[in-house]
Amino acid sequence: QVQLVESGGGLVQAGGSLRLSCVASENTFSSYTMGWFRQAPEKAREFVAGISWVERVTYVDDSVKGRFTISRENTKNTVYLQMNSLNSEDTAVYYCAAAGPRTPVIPITRDGYNYWGQGTQVTVSS
């Protein structure tokens, strides 16, 4: 059982930046593909970015490409989401998710992930 704990959310002005962190309890963290999703009020949860367990291949949704970056630090069992140039449409609860172990691709749908964190709120004020 992998436990995921997100942090780093908060209130930020439009144009600002935040870095989200997600710490995993599992010592085999390095063998999991990790993803970030978000869910705005009354909307479905949507994929934001993912990073594979092998060669650290990344995939970022077009809606945030050029503004958001996903990275991981296996020695700390942590995955990050750096968010720049935030706007009001980025307001949502952000969830960290883990797929694996040793998932060969980066899933972009919810059912591709088997572990989820509780989420962290990001609010962008205009």
Backbone as JSON Lines, residues from 0, in Angstrom:
{"i":0,"aa":"Q","n":[0.84,-1.19,0.0],"ca":[0.0,0.0,0.0],"c":[0.88,1.24,0.0]}
{"i":1,"aa":"V","n":[0.7,2.1,-0.99],"ca":[1.47,3.33,-1.09],"c":[0.62,4.48,-0.56]}
{"i":2,"aa":"Q","n":[1.18,5.22,0.37],"ca":[0.5,6.41,0.87],"c":[1.17,7.64,0.3]}
{"i":3,"aa":"L","n":[0.35,8.57,-0.16],"ca":[0.84,9.79,-0.8],"c":[0.31,11.0,-0.05]}
{"i":4,"aa":"V","n":[1.2,11.95,0.22],"ca":[0.82,13.16,0.94],"c":[1.3,14.37,0.15]}
{"i":5,"aa":"E","n":[0.32,15.18,-0.29],"ca":[0.64,16.39,-1.04],"c":[0.8,17.58,-0.1]}
{"i":6,"aa":"S","n":[1.57,18.55,-0.55],"ca":[1.72,19.82,0.17],"c":[2.11,20.9,-0.83]}
{"i":7,"aa":"G","n":[2.05,22.15,-0.37],"ca":[2.5,23.25,-1.2],"c":[1.39,24.08,-1.82]}
{"i":8,"aa":"G","n":[0.14,23.65,-1.66],"ca":[-0.95,24.44,-2.19],"c":[-1.16,25.72,-1.39]}
{"i":9,"aa":"G","n":[-2.03,26.57,-1.91],"ca":[-2.32,27.81,-1.21],"c":[-2.97,28.81,-2.13]}
{"i":10,"aa":"L","n":[-2.99,30.06,-1.67],"ca":[-3.57,31.17,-2.42],"c":[-2.45,31.97,-3.06]}
{"i":11,"aa":"V","n":[-2.58,32.22,-4.35],"ca":[-1.55,32.96,-5.08],"c":[-2.23,33.89,-6.07]}
{"i":12,"aa":"Q","n":[-1.6,35.0,-6.34],"ca":[-2.15,35.93,-7.32],"c":[-1.88,35.45,-8.74]}
{"i":13,"aa":"A","n":[-2.71,35.86,-9.64],"ca":[-2.52,35.52,-11.05],"c":[-1.13,35.97,-11.5]}
{"i":14,"aa":"G","n":[-0.48,35.09,-12.25],"ca":[0.88,35.36,-12.68],"c":[1.95,34.81,-11.76]}
{"i":15,"aa":"G","n":[1.53,34.36,-10.59],"ca":[2.47,33.85,-9.61],"c":[2.81,32.39,-9.82]}
{"i":16,"aa":"S","n":[3.59,31.86,-8.86],"ca":[4.07,30.48,-8.96],"c":[3.85,29.74,-7.66]}
{"i":17,"aa":"L","n":[3.74,28.43,-7.78],"ca":[3.7,27.53,-6.63],"c":[4.42,26.26,-7.0]}
{"i":18,"aa":"R","n":[4.98,25.59,-5.99],"ca":[5.54,24.27,-6.21],"c":[4.85,23.28,-5.29]}
{"i":19,"aa":"L","n":[4.21,22.32,-5.87],"ca":[3.57,21.26,-5.1],"c":[4.54,20.11,-4.91]}
{"i":20,"aa":"S","n":[4.43,19.48,-3.76],"ca":[5.24,18.3,-3.45],"c":[4.34,17.15,-3.08]}
{"i":21,"aa":"C","n":[4.8,15.96,-3.35],"ca":[4.06,14.75,-2.98],"c":[5.08,13.73,-2.48]}
{"i":22,"aa":"V","n":[4.94,13.36,-1.23],"ca":[5.85,12.4,-0.62],"c":[5.16,11.05,-0.53]}
{"i":23,"aa":"A","n":[5.88,10.01,-0.96],"ca":[5.33,8.65,-0.93],"c":[5.94,7.86,0.22]}
{"i":24,"aa":"S","n":[5.12,6.98,0.77],"ca":[5.59,6.18,1.9],"c":[6.4,4.98,1.45]}
{"i":25,"aa":"E","n":[6.27,4.62,0.2],"ca":[6.84,3.39,-0.31],"c":[8.31,3.54,-0.64]}
{"i":26,"aa":"N","n":[9.12,2.61,-0.12],"ca":[10.56,2.68,-0.39],"c":[10.91,2.27,-1.81]}
{"i":27,"aa":"T","n":[9.94,1.67,-2.52],"ca":[10.18,1.35,-3.92],"c":[9.59,2.42,-4.83]}
{"i":28,"aa":"F","n":[9.52,3.63,-4.31],"ca":[8.97,4.78,-5.03],"c":[9.54,4.89,-6.43]}
{"i":29,"aa":"S","n":[10.82,4.6,-6.57],"ca":[11.49,4.78,-7.86],"c":[10.91,3.89,-8.95]}
{"i":30,"aa":"S","n":[10.14,2.87,-8.6],"ca":[9.57,1.97,-9.6],"c":[8.14,2.34,-9.98]}
{"i":31,"aa":"Y","n":[7.65,3.47,-9.44],"ca":[6.29,3.92,-9.74],"c":[6.3,5.09,-10.7]}
{"i":32,"aa":"T","n":[5.42,5.04,-11.69],"ca":[5.13,6.21,-12.51],"c":[4.2,7.11,-11.7]}
{"i":33,"aa":"M","n":[4.5,8.4,-11.67],"ca":[3.76,9.34,-10.85],"c":[3.02,10.35,-11.73]}
{"i":34,"aa":"G","n":[1.87,10.76,-11.23],"ca":[1.07,11.73,-11.98],"c":[0.46,12.78,-11.08]}
{"i":35,"aa":"W","n":[0.13,13.9,-11.68],"ca":[-0.64,14.96,-11.02],"c":[-1.93,15.16,-11.78]}
{"i":36,"aa":"F","n":[-3.02,15.22,-11.04],"ca":[-4.33,15.51,-11.58],"c":[-4.88,16.73,-10.84]}
{"i":37,"aa":"R","n":[-5.93,17.31,-11.38],"ca":[-6.6,18.4,-10.68],"c":[-8.1,18.32,-10.92]}
{"i":38,"aa":"Q","n":[-8.83,18.87,-9.97],"ca":[-10.29,18.87,-10.06],"c":[-10.82,20.21,-9.59]}
{"i":39,"aa":"A","n":[-11.4,20.94,-10.53],"ca":[-12.04,22.21,-10.22],"c":[-13.48,21.94,-9.77]}
{"i":40,"aa":"P","n":[-14.1,22.9,-9.08],"ca":[-15.48,22.71,-8.62],"c":[-16.42,22.36,-9.77]}
{"i":41,"aa":"E","n":[-17.2,21.31,-9.57],"ca":[-18.21,20.86,-10.52],"c":[-17.62,20.41,-11.85]}
{"i":42,"aa":"K","n":[-16.35,20.05,-11.83],"ca":[-15.72,19.52,-13.04],"c":[-15.09,18.16,-12.75]}
{"i":43,"aa":"A","n":[-14.84,17.41,-13.79],"ca":[-14.21,16.11,-13.63],"c":[-12.73,16.27,-13.31]}
{"i":44,"aa":"R","n":[-12.18,15.26,-12.65],"ca":[-10.75,15.27,-12.38],"c":[-10.01,15.07,-13.69]}
{"i":45,"aa":"E","n":[-8.98,15.9,-13.91],"ca":[-8.27,15.85,-15.18],"c":[-6.77,15.7,-14.98]}
{"i":46,"aa":"F","n":[-6.16,15.02,-15.94],"ca":[-4.72,14.81,-15.92],"c":[-3.99,16.12,-16.17]}
{"i":47,"aa":"V","n":[-2.9,16.32,-15.43],"ca":[-2.07,17.52,-15.59],"c":[-0.7,17.14,-16.13]}
{"i":48,"aa":"A","n":[-0.03,16.21,-15.44],"ca":[1.34,15.85,-15.84],"c":[1.7,14.5,-15.24]}
{"i":49,"aa":"G","n":[2.63,13.81,-15.9],"ca":[3.1,12.53,-15.4],"c":[4.58,12.37,-15.66]}
{"i":50,"aa":"I","n":[5.21,11.52,-14.85],"ca":[6.63,11.23,-15.02],"c":[6.84,9.75,-14.81]}
{"i":51,"aa":"S","n":[7.53,9.14,-15.75],"ca":[7.69,7.69,-15.71],"c":[8.71,7.27,-14.67]}
{"i":52,"aa":"W","n":[8.66,5.99,-14.35],"ca":[9.62,5.47,-13.37],"c":[10.97,5.2,-14.03]}
{"i":53,"aa":"V","n":[11.01,5.03,-15.32],"ca":[12.24,4.71,-16.02],"c":[12.61,5.87,-16.94]}
{"i":54,"aa":"E","n":[13.84,6.28,-16.88],"ca":[14.39,7.36,-17.71],"c":[13.7,8.7,-17.49]}
{"i":55,"aa":"R","n":[12.84,8.75,-16.5],"ca":[12.18,10.0,-16.12],"c":[11.54,10.72,-17.31]}
{"i":56,"aa":"V","n":[10.92,9.97,-18.17],"ca":[10.16,10.56,-19.26],"c":[8.97,11.3,-18.69]}
{"i":57,"aa":"T","n":[8.68,12.47,-19.21],"ca":[7.56,13.27,-18.71],"c":[6.55,13.53,-19.8]}
{"i":58,"aa":"Y","n":[5.33,13.78,-19.37],"ca":[4.26,14.16,-20.3],"c":[3.39,15.18,-19.59]}
{"i":59,"aa":"V","n":[3.15,16.3,-20.26],"ca":[2.4,17.41,-19.67],"c":[1.22,17.73,-20.57]}
{"i":60,"aa":"D","n":[0.06,17.9,-19.98],"ca":[-1.13,18.21,-20.76],"c":[-0.96,19.54,-21.48]}
{"i":61,"aa":"D","n":[-1.57,19.64,-22.66],"ca":[-1.44,20.86,-23.46],"c":[-1.93,22.1,-22.71]}
{"i":62,"aa":"S","n":[-2.88,21.93,-21.81],"ca":[-3.45,23.08,-21.1],"c":[-2.46,23.77,-20.18]}
{"i":63,"aa":"V","n":[-1.39,23.07,-19.8],"ca":[-0.41,23.64,-18.89],"c":[1.01,23.6,-19.46]}
{"i":64,"aa":"K","n":[1.14,23.13,-20.68],"ca":[2.46,23.0,-21.28],"c":[3.14,24.36,-21.38]}
{"i":65,"aa":"G","n":[4.4,24.38,-21.0],"ca":[5.14,25.64,-21.0],"c":[5.03,26.41,-19.71]}
{"i":66,"aa":"R","n":[4.1,26.01,-18.84],"ca":[3.93,26.68,-17.54],"c":[4.2,25.74,-16.37]}
{"i":67,"aa":"F","n":[3.85,24.49,-16.51],"ca":[4.01,23.51,-15.44],"c":[5.12,22.52,-15.79]}
{"i":68,"aa":"T","n":[5.86,22.11,-14.77],"ca":[6.93,21.13,-14.94],"c":[6.83,20.09,-13.84]}
{"i":69,"aa":"I","n":[6.92,18.82,-14.23],"ca":[6.92,17.74,-13.24],"c":[8.33,17.17,-13.14]}
{"i":70,"aa":"S","n":[8.7,16.85,-11.91],"ca":[10.02,16.25,-11.69],"c":[9.93,15.33,-10.49]}
{"i":71,"aa":"R","n":[10.96,14.54,-10.28],"ca":[10.96,13.63,-9.14],"c":[12.35,13.54,-8.54]}
{"i":72,"aa":"E","n":[12.37,13.23,-7.25],"ca":[13.62,13.05,-6.52],"c":[13.48,11.73,-5.76]}
{"i":73,"aa":"N","n":[14.01,10.67,-6.37],"ca":[13.77,9.33,-5.82],"c":[14.41,9.14,-4.44]}
{"i":74,"aa":"T","n":[15.51,9.83,-4.18],"ca":[16.16,9.68,-2.87],"c":[15.29,10.23,-1.75]}
{"i":75,"aa":"K","n":[14.32,11.08,-2.11],"ca":[13.41,11.65,-1.11],"c":[11.98,11.13,-1.27]}
{"i":76,"aa":"N","n":[11.79,10.14,-2.16],"ca":[10.45,9.6,-2.41],"c":[9.45,10.71,-2.73]}
{"i":77,"aa":"T","n":[9.88,11.67,-3.53],"ca":[9.07,12.87,-3.74],"c":[8.94,13.19,-5.22]}
{"i":78,"aa":"V","n":[7.74,13.61,-5.6],"ca":[7.48,14.14,-6.94],"c":[7.0,15.57,-6.77]}
{"i":79,"aa":"Y","n":[7.4,16.41,-7.7],"ca":[7.08,17.84,-7.63],"c":[6.27,18.27,-8.85]}
{"i":80,"aa":"L","n":[5.52,19.35,-8.65],"ca":[4.86,20.02,-9.76],"c":[5.13,21.51,-9.61]}
{"i":81,"aa":"Q","n":[6.01,22.01,-10.46],"ca":[6.31,23.44,-10.47],"c":[5.3,24.13,-11.38]}
{"i":82,"aa":"M","n":[4.57,25.1,-10.83],"ca":[3.52,25.78,-11.58],"c":[3.84,27.26,-11.68]}
{"i":83,"aa":"N","n":[4.02,27.74,-12.89],"ca":[4.33,29.15,-13.14],"c":[3.22,29.8,-13.94]}
{"i":84,"aa":"S","n":[3.22,31.11,-13.94],"ca":[2.23,31.89,-14.71],"c":[0.81,31.41,-14.44]}
{"i":85,"aa":"L","n":[0.49,31.27,-13.19],"ca":[-0.82,30.74,-12.81],"c":[-1.93,31.72,-13.18]}
{"i":86,"aa":"N","n":[-3.07,31.15,-13.54],"ca":[-4.25,31.97,-13.81],"c":[-5.46,31.35,-13.11]}
{"i":87,"aa":"S","n":[-6.59,32.03,-13.18],"ca":[-7.76,31.6,-12.42],"c":[-8.25,30.22,-12.85]}
{"i":88,"aa":"E","n":[-7.97,29.83,-14.08],"ca":[-8.4,28.51,-14.56],"c":[-7.6,27.37,-13.93]}
{"i":89,"aa":"D","n":[-6.51,27.71,-13.27],"ca":[-5.71,26.69,-12.58],"c":[-6.24,26.41,-11.17]}
{"i":90,"aa":"T","n":[-7.21,27.18,-10.73],"ca":[-7.79,26.95,-9.41],"c":[-8.45,25.59,-9.35]}
{"i":91,"aa":"A","n":[-8.01,24.76,-8.4],"ca":[-8.51,23.39,-8.29],"c":[-7.87,22.72,-7.09]}
{"i":92,"aa":"V","n":[-8.38,21.54,-6.78],"ca":[-7.67,20.67,-5.85],"c":[-6.74,19.8,-6.7]}
{"i":93,"aa":"Y","n":[-5.47,19.76,-6.31],"ca":[-4.47,19.02,-7.05],"c":[-4.16,17.72,-6.31]}
{"i":94,"aa":"Y","n":[-4.18,16.63,-7.07],"ca":[-3.97,15.29,-6.52],"c":[-2.72,14.66,-7.11]}
{"i":95,"aa":"C","n":[-2.0,14.0,-6.25],"ca":[-0.86,13.19,-6.65],"c":[-1.34,11.74,-6.78]}
{"i":96,"aa":"A","n":[-0.79,11.01,-7.75],"ca":[-1.2,9.62,-7.95],"c":[0.01,8.78,-8.36]}
{"i":97,"aa":"A","n":[-0.07,7.49,-8.03],"ca":[1.01,6.56,-8.36],"c":[0.47,5.39,-9.15]}
{"i":98,"aa":"A","n":[1.2,5.0,-10.17],"ca":[0.84,3.85,-11.0],"c":[2.0,2.86,-10.99]}
{"i":99,"aa":"G","n":[1.66,1.62,-10.74],"ca":[2.73,0.64,-10.81],"c":[2.62,-0.44,-9.77]}
{"i":100,"aa":"P","n":[3.72,-1.12,-9.5],"ca":[5.05,-0.71,-9.94],"c":[5.36,-1.09,-11.39]}
{"i":101,"aa":"R","n":[6.31,-0.39,-11.96],"ca":[6.89,-0.65,-13.29],"c":[5.85,-0.57,-14.41]}
{"i":102,"aa":"T","n":[4.97,0.44,-14.3],"ca":[4.04,0.7,-15.4],"c":[4.82,1.16,-16.62]}
{"i":103,"aa":"P","n":[4.6,0.55,-17.79],"ca":[5.43,0.86,-18.96],"c":[5.11,2.19,-19.64]}
{"i":104,"aa":"V","n":[3.94,2.75,-19.35],"ca":[3.56,4.0,-19.98],"c":[3.12,4.99,-18.91]}
{"i":105,"aa":"I","n":[2.92,6.25,-19.3],"ca":[2.39,7.25,-18.38],"c":[0.88,7.31,-18.58]}
{"i":106,"aa":"P","n":[0.1,6.82,-17.66],"ca":[-1.36,6.87,-17.83],"c":[-1.84,8.32,-17.79]}
{"i":107,"aa":"I","n":[-2.87,8.63,-18.57],"ca":[-3.45,9.98,-18.53],"c":[-4.9,9.95,-18.09]}
{"i":108,"aa":"T","n":[-5.37,8.8,-17.63],"ca":[-6.72,8.69,-17.09],"c":[-6.65,8.19,-15.65]}
{"i":109,"aa":"R","n":[-7.7,8.48,-14.91],"ca":[-7.73,8.12,-13.48],"c":[-7.54,6.64,-13.25]}
{"i":110,"aa":"D","n":[-8.13,5.82,-14.09],"ca":[-8.07,4.38,-13.82],"c":[-6.7,3.79,-14.1]}
{"i":111,"aa":"G","n":[-5.79,4.6,-14.6],"ca":[-4.43,4.13,-14.8],"c":[-3.58,4.17,-13.55]}
{"i":112,"aa":"Y","n":[-4.12,4.78,-12.49],"ca":[-3.37,4.95,-11.24],"c":[-4.04,4.17,-10.13]}
{"i":113,"aa":"N","n":[-3.24,3.54,-9.29],"ca":[-3.81,2.73,-8.24],"c":[-3.69,3.32,-6.84]}
{"i":114,"aa":"Y","n":[-2.96,4.42,-6.71],"ca":[-2.84,5.07,-5.4],"c":[-3.01,6.57,-5.57]}
{"i":115,"aa":"W","n":[-3.69,7.18,-4.6],"ca":[-4.0,8.6,-4.66],"c":[-3.74,9.27,-3.32]}
{"i":116,"aa":"G","n":[-3.34,10.55,-3.41],"ca":[-3.25,11.36,-2.21],"c":[-4.59,12.02,-1.92]}
{"i":117,"aa":"Q","n":[-4.62,12.79,-0.84],"ca":[-5.86,13.45,-0.42],"c":[-6.09,14.77,-1.13]}
{"i":118,"aa":"G","n":[-5.08,15.3,-1.76],"ca":[-5.24,16.54,-2.51],"c":[-4.8,17.77,-1.74]}
{"i":119,"aa":"T","n":[-4.43,18.8,-2.48],"ca":[-4.05,20.09,-1.9],"c":[-4.71,21.19,-2.74]}
{"i":120,"aa":"Q","n":[-5.29,22.15,-2.06],"ca":[-6.04,23.2,-2.75],"c":[-5.1,24.27,-3.3]}
{"i":121,"aa":"V","n":[-5.32,24.64,-4.55],"ca":[-4.63,25.76,-5.18],"c":[-5.69,26.75,-5.61]}
{"i":122,"aa":"T","n":[-5.57,27.97,-5.13],"ca":[-6.51,29.03,-5.49],"c":[-5.74,30.19,-6.08]}
{"i":123,"aa":"V","n":[-6.12,30.59,-7.29],"ca":[-5.46,31.69,-7.97],"c":[-6.43,32.86,-8.02]}
{"i":124,"aa":"S","n":[-6.02,33.97,-7.44],"ca":[-6.87,35.15,-7.42],"c":[-6.5,36.07,-8.57]}
{"i":125,"aa":"S","n":[-7.53,36.66,-9.17],"ca":[-7.27,37.55,-10.33],"c":[-7.2,38.99,-9.89]}
